[in-house]
């Protein structure tokens, strides 16, 4: 299988007033086409930098990022992004918000066609009937659903998500996990998800990558062998519990306090 | 019913204010060179009705012209400061310093540079006094745009111009209109400053001056009321535009 995303030996440092701050150190990640890659790691380890590199919003100091067999040198139209903040444009309706990327990527697509495409996606995530509401009239979870629709409305090859469910309550978050699976079943895309939630990583990811503390490098790769269908109940099986323990231990190593703490989880 | 009530409340407040004013003058038995009472005003308005119409128009168009200029220049300055750090560092102290100068002191300076250009001088002063809030608010609005807003379009390869039109500009509109309300009132002050000080000026300021020269005190007070009325008119014109262009920022009342 060919890899859709190849991150090869990426090293990057930010220039600060106190000298260079290295954030990524010889990072290597490969994501096959259609796979869902969850990235976890301690706070401030450079996970968001990773999303910006894949999106072509910045260039690494060293190393290469490849998308679809092409080296990433700048932004490209085949990427979709979603953040913790749903970034809704308050002056547009929900439907107009979802249509935004099409205005950039496919300016010649007829308006009716754009509307149909956006409305179809909205009904897929359960927002039918809210097309003409303003973002301020929707709940946080609904806004995040709309934000996901906007991120994939132009059928990107890669969806990059930076803690998209981090600000939601636990039950809404689980709802959105299921929505992600529904979306992937109907609209196949390769996905990179940055998260702090290990259960989320295991429930959504085909592989989970643990980054080390800053400067981040690939510390551990877990191939998720989910028991049966991806159902929430599966999270409470022994197999998944073992995976979660394993990831938890890796995070501890990443935080550099494996030996310092006694609270064996 | 709701519309009636929303009109009745401010109207009642204005009537109460006029009654208080009338009573104050009546109780103290002030002569009208000390303070004219509201009941002196209708005759003054009627006597000089054509003057009032003409002078109000003069004041209004010059204020709006100055304000229009302030919107264009203020927005451009704000854009420069919002998008470029260098421009922000360079312009900010200059603008703050300029804004701190009392504009009354500029009237003779302008009058000497552009002798006899009364219309031009008035518009210029209205502009000088009112562009600052617009420049600052647009600058701050643009420079505090959250990076995610830029990134959702930048990641698709959108140009800076596209990002400005589709995101930065509409997102800044509520701040812009907030500043425009302040600027509209300021522009009005600038216009009148020049009208009052210039010899042979025109506009409501000049009418005020002639009332003073002739000892026609009810006329002076009538001019002040006319100025207040024009100020209210201009303010609500801005509010009306705000409703149209930035009405989305107004949350429904709970």
Interface residues (C-beta under 8 A of the other chain):
Chain A: X52 X55 X56 X57 X74 X75 X76 X77 X79 X80 X81 X83 X85 X87 X89 X90 X91 X100 X101 X103 X104 X105 X134 X136 X137 X150 X154 X160
Chain B: X146 X148 X149 X151 X152 X153 X154 X155 X156 X157 X158 X162 X166 X167 X170 X171 X173 X246 X248 X249 X251 X252
